[in-house]
């Protein structure tokens, strides 16, 4: 999980419930794609979600 933000394939800023968030798509260092959500988006300091990349987010890799 620590590898993904530093080697991100995509960074997507979005708003959820009035809070700016940063979606990071990257790999875990072993080839598995991950999705992470960090807050706040401007100065990410906290991971609030981490999981394998869901198919619904594959579109961001195009």
C-alpha positions as a LaTeX table, in Angstrom:
\begin{tabular}{lrrr}
\hline
Residue & $x$ (\AA) & $y$ (\AA) & $z$ (\AA) \\
\hline
Unk1 & 0.00 & 0.00 & 0.00 \\
Unk2 & 2.85 & 2.42 & 0.68 \\
Unk3 & 4.26 & 1.83 & $-2.79$ \\
Unk4 & 1.10 & 2.90 & $-4.66$ \\
Unk5 & 1.01 & 6.66 & $-3.84$ \\
Unk6 & 4.69 & 7.10 & $-4.70$ \\
Unk7 & 4.32 & 5.22 & $-7.99$ \\
Unk8 & 0.78 & 6.25 & $-8.92$ \\
Unk9 & $-0.56$ & 5.53 & $-12.38$ \\
Unk10 & $-3.42$ & 8.00 & $-11.91$ \\
Unk11 & $-4.38$ & 10.71 & $-9.43$ \\
Unk12 & $-8.02$ & 11.82 & $-9.48$ \\
Unk13 & $-9.36$ & 14.60 & $-7.26$ \\
Unk14 & $-13.03$ & 14.41 & $-6.33$ \\
Unk15 & $-15.46$ & 15.69 & $-3.74$ \\
Unk16 & $-17.45$ & 13.46 & $-1.43$ \\
Unk17 & $-19.81$ & 14.74 & 1.24 \\
Unk18 & $-18.28$ & 18.23 & 1.05 \\
Unk19 & $-14.70$ & 17.01 & 1.46 \\
Unk20 & $-12.01$ & 17.03 & $-1.24$ \\
Unk21 & $-10.43$ & 13.62 & $-1.67$ \\
Unk22 & $-7.71$ & 12.11 & $-3.80$ \\
Unk23 & $-8.15$ & 8.75 & $-5.55$ \\
Unk24 & $-4.79$ & 7.11 & $-6.19$ \\
Unk25 & $-4.49$ & 4.19 & $-8.59$ \\
Unk26 & $-1.18$ & 2.41 & $-8.40$ \\
Unk27 & 0.41 & $-0.95$ & $-7.90$ \\
Unk28 & 1.56 & $-2.56$ & $-4.67$ \\
Unk29 & 5.08 & $-3.23$ & $-5.92$ \\
Unk30 & 4.19 & $-6.77$ & $-6.97$ \\
Unk31 & 1.91 & $-5.89$ & $-9.89$ \\
Unk32 & $-1.47$ & $-5.88$ & $-8.14$ \\
Unk33 & $-3.39$ & $-2.68$ & $-8.91$ \\
Unk34 & $-4.74$ & $-0.84$ & $-5.89$ \\
Unk35 & $-7.17$ & 1.99 & $-5.27$ \\
Unk36 & $-6.54$ & 4.31 & $-2.36$ \\
Unk37 & $-8.48$ & 7.33 & $-1.17$ \\
Unk38 & $-6.49$ & 9.98 & 0.67 \\
Unk39 & $-7.64$ & 13.10 & 2.50 \\
Unk40 & $-7.35$ & 15.99 & 2.29 \\
Unk41 & $-6.73$ & 16.14 & $-1.45$ \\
Unk42 & $-4.51$ & 19.24 & $-1.31$ \\
Unk43 & $-2.10$ & 17.75 & 1.23 \\
Unk44 & $-2.85$ & 14.03 & 1.55 \\
Unk45 & $-1.93$ & 12.82 & 4.99 \\
Unk46 & $-4.38$ & 10.04 & 5.70 \\
Unk47 & $-5.52$ & 6.94 & 3.80 \\
Unk48 & $-9.22$ & 6.32 & 4.41 \\
Unk49 & $-9.71$ & 3.51 & 1.88 \\
Unk50 & $-7.44$ & 0.90 & 0.33 \\
Unk51 & $-8.39$ & $-2.13$ & $-1.74$ \\
Unk52 & $-7.68$ & $-3.95$ & $-4.98$ \\
Unk53 & $-8.72$ & $-1.87$ & $-7.96$ \\
Unk54 & $-12.40$ & $-2.46$ & $-8.75$ \\
Unk55 & $-13.47$ & $-2.96$ & $-12.37$ \\
Unk56 & $-15.69$ & 0.13 & $-12.12$ \\
Unk57 & $-12.51$ & 2.25 & $-11.85$ \\
Unk58 & $-10.66$ & 0.67 & $-14.80$ \\
Unk59 & $-11.87$ & 3.55 & $-17.01$ \\
Unk60 & $-9.38$ & 5.87 & $-15.28$ \\
Unk61 & $-6.52$ & 3.81 & $-16.73$ \\
Unk62 & $-7.36$ & 4.77 & $-20.33$ \\
\hline
\end{tabular}
